[in-house]
Structures are given as C-alpha cells and as structure tokens.
Amino acid sequence: MDFPPLKPLSSISTDGSKPVTEADLHAYADQLLDPSRHAEIDAFLKAHPAERERVDDWRAQNLALKQMLAPVLSEPLPLRLPLKPAPRAGWQERPWRSLAAGVAIAVVSTGSAWWGRGAYDGQLQQRATLAAAKAGMLDGFAHRAAVAHVVYSLDVRRPVEVGADQEQALITWLTKRMGTEVRPPDLRALGYGLIGGRLLPGDKGPVAQFMFEGAKGERQTLYVTREDAGRETAFKFGQDGPVNVFYWVDKDFGYAISSGESKPEMLRVAEAVYSQLESRK
C-alpha cells in the first residue's frame, strides 16, 4: 500500500537544520509553502532529480484534474438557491460558524476515510468526484473510474501498485481482497500491453484497476467493481472532461474502460474485454 512516509526523505537537510519530508514535496507541488521554505525545497529538488520528477508528475496530475473539472467553475448559480437563509437562534451574530463547522467535518471525514489508502491520492479522488458530480457528468462507478484514470494514468514513475512482471501475484492479491476471482484481460492483439494494476477504495468496498499501454504511450484503464452486482446493463458511453468511458454491468461485476482515445477505438477495446470475460464463464 502507498502510505505517505513520515520520515525525512534525506538525512541531509537543505540548510543544516530542517530535513525535507514527503509532506514538504506535496506542499511544494500545491504551491502551499511560504517563500523561504519554497526556496529550500527548490534547492533540494535541483540536487535530487528523481524527487523533482515525482513532483512534476503530481503537478501534471493536478493540471489534468483542473482541466477535467473546469466546467464546475463556470456553472451559473441556481436561481432557486437561497442567498440569505434565515438565521437560527444562537447563530445570528456569526453566521459563518455553520459553514466553518461543515468544512471542518468534511475535512476530518475525508482524511479519516482515505488515510489507509494514502491520504494524498484519496483526498484528490474524493475532491474530484464531488466537484465533477455537481457538473452533471458521469455518476456512480463510471465517474469514479474516470477520476481514477486521470489520477493514475499520468503517473510516470508508479502508475500501478503491482507490475505486469508479477501478474499472478496481482491476480491473487486482488482476488483475495475482492472476494472473487479478478484477472486482467489480454489486449496484446489490440496493441495494448498490461502495465499492472492496483486496489482502490470504491463506494461500497474495494475495486480493482488494471492499466494498459499502447505503442505510442496511450493508456487505457479497466475499472472492476462489485457495487452494482446483481443487475445487468448494456454498453453505455459517457464523458468526463477529456476522459471517455465505456461501462456496463454483468451479473457480479461492473466494468468501466477509461481513456482519452476515440469512441470507436474504445468500443473496440470494450468489446474485446467483454468477449474475454464471457469466454471465462
């Protein structure tokens, strides 16, 4: 699992007094450091190219998510939204208290729920999920699949938890965690090789994500969940920002193929995945 390390990344500090931590790098990527600390981390990254590459990856993810969720920023305010709700007893003098309390609860709940899977990635996915849902895009597991695709497909250093070189170990691990056999399809005939996979938190339990890559570096992800088990749907197509998604439910599992590729290309992949899943029954 990807637990954020709490120990310093280097025993050598930037100025002889304060070591650089993982939290410093995330704050640097998010432009949250004060000028003096920002300069110290900048110097550290110049001396550590590998860490600089990680930070650049995070910034690329942030940019992709901003582009994906840009429609939320230009949404008009609903006319039916009350702009000045009637104050309740005890809150008249400081109406901002209710808002502050709500924000505090959301922050605490978010941090607690996602910490086990990596606080940074978990919070990133949840913020994107809530914001994009308000924009009227895909919903349910199809939307979560699109968000997971954006978050991880851009990661150059570690897009998956377990690589394709350990495919059997990946299958065993995901099968154990999801309570039923889960294995990736073989898409090599379509020009996509397996990179690997990871376990993600879903709406009602763990989900699996498999990632594939084409000859030009284009990536497709397959999201597998059990949250809609027991019903069946035909292929459906939707979009979330730059991400196209083909999704369907077949008895025990819900499946979603996500990519920035064209609709015809994704349909070709979705049909191949569906065919292989049917042949395993």
C-alpha positions as CSV (number, residue, x, y, z in Angstrom):
1,M,0.0,0.0,0.0
2,D,1.0,3.6,-0.6
3,F,1.3,5.1,2.9
4,P,2.8,8.6,2.9
5,P,6.2,8.3,4.6
6,L,6.6,10.4,7.7
7,K,10.3,10.1,7.9
8,P,12.6,12.6,6.2
9,L,13.5,11.8,2.5
10,S,17.1,12.6,3.2
11,S,19.2,12.7,6.3
12,I,20.9,15.8,5.0
13,S,18.8,18.9,5.5
14,T,18.7,21.8,3.0
15,D,20.1,24.3,5.4
16,G,21.6,22.2,8.1
17,S,18.6,22.3,10.3
18,K,15.4,21.1,8.7
19,P,15.2,17.8,6.7
20,V,12.9,17.5,3.7
21,T,9.8,15.3,4.1
22,E,7.2,13.9,1.8
23,A,4.8,16.5,3.1
24,D,7.1,19.2,2.0
25,L,7.2,17.9,-1.5
26,H,3.4,17.7,-1.7
27,A,3.1,21.2,-0.3
28,Y,5.7,22.4,-2.9
29,A,3.7,20.9,-5.7
30,D,0.5,22.5,-4.5
31,Q,2.1,25.9,-4.0
32,L,1.4,26.0,-0.3
33,L,4.9,26.7,1.1
34,D,6.0,30.1,2.4
35,P,8.7,31.8,0.2
36,S,11.6,30.8,2.3
37,R,10.7,27.1,2.6
38,H,9.8,27.1,-1.1
39,A,13.3,28.2,-1.9
40,E,14.8,25.5,0.3
41,I,12.7,22.7,-1.4
42,D,13.6,24.1,-4.8
43,A,17.3,23.8,-3.9
44,F,16.7,20.3,-2.7
45,L,14.9,19.2,-5.9
46,K,17.7,20.7,-8.0
47,A,20.1,18.3,-6.2
48,H,17.7,15.3,-6.4
49,P,16.4,14.8,-10.0
50,A,14.4,11.7,-9.0
51,E,12.4,13.7,-6.5
52,R,12.0,16.5,-9.0
53,E,10.4,14.0,-11.4
54,R,7.9,12.9,-8.8
55,V,6.9,16.5,-8.1
56,D,6.5,17.2,-11.8
57,D,4.2,14.1,-12.1
58,W,2.0,15.4,-9.3
59,R,1.7,18.8,-10.9
60,A,0.8,17.1,-14.2
61,Q,-2.0,15.3,-12.4
62,N,-3.2,18.5,-10.8
63,L,-3.3,20.2,-14.1
64,A,-5.3,17.4,-15.8
65,L,-7.8,17.4,-12.9
66,K,-8.3,21.2,-13.2
67,Q,-8.9,20.8,-17.0
68,M,-11.3,18.0,-16.3
69,L,-13.3,19.9,-13.7
70,A,-13.2,23.3,-15.3
71,P,-16.9,23.3,-16.1
72,V,-17.7,23.5,-12.4
73,L,-16.0,26.9,-12.2
74,S,-18.2,28.4,-14.9
75,E,-21.5,27.0,-13.6
76,P,-24.2,29.6,-13.0
77,L,-25.6,29.9,-9.5
78,P,-29.0,28.1,-9.4
79,L,-31.8,30.7,-9.1
80,R,-33.6,28.6,-6.6
81,L,-30.7,28.7,-4.2
82,P,-31.5,30.9,-1.2
83,L,-28.8,33.5,-1.0
84,K,-29.6,34.6,2.6
85,P,-31.1,31.8,4.7
86,A,-33.0,32.7,7.8
87,P,-30.6,32.6,10.8
88,R,-31.3,30.2,13.6
89,A,-31.2,31.0,17.3
90,G,-27.6,31.2,18.6
91,W,-26.0,31.7,15.2
92,Q,-27.2,35.1,14.2
93,E,-24.1,37.0,15.3
94,R,-21.6,34.8,13.5
95,P,-23.4,33.0,10.5
96,W,-20.0,31.8,9.2
97,R,-19.8,29.3,12.1
98,S,-22.2,26.9,10.4
99,L,-20.1,27.0,7.2
100,A,-16.8,26.6,9.1
101,A,-18.3,23.6,11.0
102,G,-19.4,22.0,7.8
103,V,-16.0,22.4,6.2
104,A,-14.3,21.0,9.3
105,I,-16.5,17.9,9.3
106,A,-15.8,17.3,5.6
107,V,-12.0,17.7,6.1
108,V,-11.9,15.4,9.1
109,S,-14.2,12.8,7.4
110,T,-12.2,12.9,4.2
111,G,-8.8,12.5,5.9
112,S,-10.0,9.6,8.1
113,A,-11.7,7.6,5.4
114,W,-8.9,7.8,2.9
115,W,-5.8,7.7,5.1
116,G,-5.5,3.9,4.8
117,R,-5.1,4.0,1.0
118,G,-2.8,7.0,1.0
119,A,-4.0,10.4,2.2
120,Y,-2.9,12.4,-0.8
121,D,-4.3,10.3,-3.6
122,G,-7.5,9.5,-1.7
123,Q,-8.4,13.2,-1.0
124,L,-7.5,14.0,-4.6
125,Q,-10.0,11.5,-5.9
126,Q,-12.7,12.5,-3.5
127,R,-12.5,16.2,-4.2
128,A,-12.6,15.5,-8.0
129,T,-15.6,13.1,-7.5
130,L,-17.7,15.7,-5.6
131,A,-16.9,18.5,-7.9
132,A,-17.4,16.7,-11.2
133,A,-20.7,15.1,-9.9
134,K,-22.0,18.7,-9.5
135,A,-21.2,19.4,-13.1
136,G,-23.7,16.8,-14.3
137,M,-21.2,14.4,-15.8
138,L,-21.0,10.7,-15.4
139,D,-22.0,9.3,-12.0
140,G,-21.6,6.2,-9.9
141,F,-18.8,3.8,-10.6
142,A,-18.4,5.1,-14.2
143,H,-17.4,8.5,-12.9
144,R,-15.1,7.1,-10.2
145,A,-13.4,5.1,-13.0
146,A,-12.8,8.3,-15.0
147,V,-11.4,10.1,-12.0
148,A,-9.1,7.2,-11.2
149,H,-7.9,7.1,-14.8
150,V,-6.9,10.8,-14.7
151,V,-5.2,10.4,-11.3
152,Y,-3.1,7.4,-12.2
153,S,-2.7,7.2,-16.0
154,L,-0.5,10.3,-15.9
155,D,1.8,8.9,-13.3
156,V,5.1,8.2,-15.0
157,R,7.0,6.7,-12.0
158,R,4.4,4.5,-10.4
159,P,1.1,4.2,-12.3
160,V,0.4,0.8,-10.7
161,E,1.0,-0.9,-7.4
162,V,1.9,-4.3,-8.8
163,G,3.5,-4.5,-12.2
164,A,2.8,-6.9,-15.1
165,D,6.0,-8.8,-14.3
166,Q,4.1,-10.0,-11.2
167,E,0.8,-10.7,-12.9
168,Q,0.0,-13.9,-10.9
169,A,0.7,-12.2,-7.6
170,L,-1.5,-9.3,-8.7
171,I,-4.4,-11.6,-9.5
172,T,-4.0,-13.5,-6.2
173,W,-3.9,-10.2,-4.2
174,L,-6.9,-8.6,-5.9
175,T,-8.9,-11.9,-5.8
176,K,-8.4,-12.1,-2.1
177,R,-9.3,-8.5,-1.4
178,M,-12.4,-8.5,-3.6
179,G,-13.7,-11.9,-2.5
180,T,-13.9,-13.4,-6.0
181,E,-11.6,-14.1,-8.9
182,V,-10.4,-11.0,-10.7
183,R,-7.9,-11.1,-13.6
184,P,-6.9,-8.7,-16.3
185,P,-7.9,-9.3,-20.0
186,D,-5.2,-9.9,-22.6
187,L,-5.3,-6.9,-25.0
188,R,-2.0,-7.5,-26.8
189,A,-3.8,-8.4,-30.0
190,L,-5.2,-4.9,-30.0
191,G,-1.8,-3.3,-29.4
192,Y,-2.1,-2.7,-25.6
193,G,0.2,-4.4,-23.1
194,L,-0.6,-4.8,-19.4
195,I,1.3,-2.4,-17.2
196,G,-0.1,-3.8,-14.0
197,G,-2.9,-2.9,-11.5
198,R,-3.8,-1.6,-8.1
199,L,-6.5,-1.8,-5.5
200,L,-8.7,1.3,-4.9
201,P,-11.4,2.3,-2.5
202,G,-14.9,2.2,-4.0
203,D,-18.3,3.4,-2.9
204,K,-19.1,0.1,-1.2
205,G,-15.8,-1.8,-1.0
206,P,-12.5,-2.3,-2.8
207,V,-12.3,-2.1,-6.5
208,A,-9.6,-3.1,-9.0
209,Q,-7.9,-1.0,-11.7
210,F,-5.9,-2.6,-14.5
211,M,-3.8,-0.3,-16.7
212,F,-2.7,-1.0,-20.3
213,E,-0.4,0.9,-22.7
214,G,-0.2,1.2,-26.4
215,A,2.9,1.6,-28.7
216,K,2.6,5.4,-28.6
217,G,2.2,5.6,-24.9
218,E,-1.6,5.9,-24.9
219,R,-3.2,4.3,-21.8
220,Q,-6.4,2.5,-21.2
221,T,-7.7,1.6,-17.7
222,L,-10.2,-1.1,-16.7
223,Y,-12.1,-0.5,-13.5
224,V,-13.7,-3.5,-11.9
225,T,-16.2,-3.2,-9.1
226,R,-18.9,-5.2,-7.3
227,E,-21.0,-2.3,-6.1
228,D,-23.7,-2.9,-8.8
229,A,-23.7,-6.7,-8.6
230,G,-27.0,-8.4,-9.3
231,R,-28.1,-6.4,-12.3
232,E,-27.1,-6.2,-15.9
233,T,-26.8,-3.3,-18.4
234,A,-25.8,-2.9,-22.0
235,F,-22.8,-0.9,-23.0
236,K,-23.1,2.7,-22.2
237,F,-20.8,5.6,-23.2
238,G,-20.1,8.8,-21.4
239,Q,-17.5,11.5,-20.9
240,D,-15.9,13.3,-18.0
241,G,-13.8,16.2,-19.3
242,P,-11.1,14.7,-21.5
243,V,-11.9,11.1,-20.5
244,N,-14.1,8.8,-22.5
245,V,-15.7,5.9,-20.7
246,F,-17.5,2.7,-21.8
247,Y,-19.1,0.9,-19.0
248,W,-21.5,-1.9,-18.3
249,V,-22.7,-4.3,-15.5
250,D,-22.6,-8.1,-16.0
251,K,-24.0,-10.1,-13.0
252,D,-21.4,-9.9,-10.3
253,F,-19.3,-7.0,-11.6
254,G,-19.4,-3.5,-13.0
255,Y,-16.8,-2.7,-15.6
256,A,-15.6,0.6,-17.0
257,I,-13.0,1.2,-19.7
258,S,-11.5,4.7,-19.5
259,S,-9.2,6.5,-21.9
260,G,-8.6,9.7,-23.9
261,E,-8.8,7.7,-27.1
262,S,-11.6,8.0,-29.6
263,K,-15.0,6.4,-29.1
264,P,-14.6,3.8,-31.9
265,E,-11.2,2.7,-30.5
266,M,-12.6,2.4,-27.0
267,L,-15.6,0.4,-28.3
268,R,-13.1,-2.0,-29.9
269,V,-11.3,-2.5,-26.6
270,A,-14.6,-2.8,-24.6
271,E,-15.9,-5.4,-27.0
272,A,-12.6,-7.4,-26.7
273,V,-12.8,-7.2,-22.9
274,Y,-16.4,-8.3,-22.8
275,S,-15.7,-11.2,-25.2
276,Q,-12.9,-12.5,-23.0
277,L,-15.0,-12.2,-19.8
278,E,-17.8,-14.2,-21.5
279,S,-15.4,-16.9,-22.5
280,R,-14.3,-17.4,-18.9
281,K,-17.8,-18.2,-17.7
